[in-house]
Amino acid sequence: MTLTLEQLRADVADCLGEAPDDIPADENLADLGLDSVRIMTLLEGWRRTHGVETSFVDLAERPALDAWAALLGVRPS
């Protein structure tokens, strides 16, 4: 199963208790409350479900949906 931008946004929104439409693609997710524990939780889920092979550090260095989409090779929804 390939990870899409729509799924990426939905997973982050769920983790933050927000609506997906409230998560801008270029917003720093740390400013929205995404911390290291939540990043690890998301990453582990994506590894299991989607075969993601990136590191926590890569995600933590650029915490925005558009940066993660590029890093993860996410296809448009």
Secondary structure, 3 states (H helix, E strand, C coil): CCCEHHHHHHHHHHHHCCCHHHCCCCCCHHHHCCCHHHHHHHHHHHHHHHCCCCCHHHHHHCCCHHHHHHHHCCECC
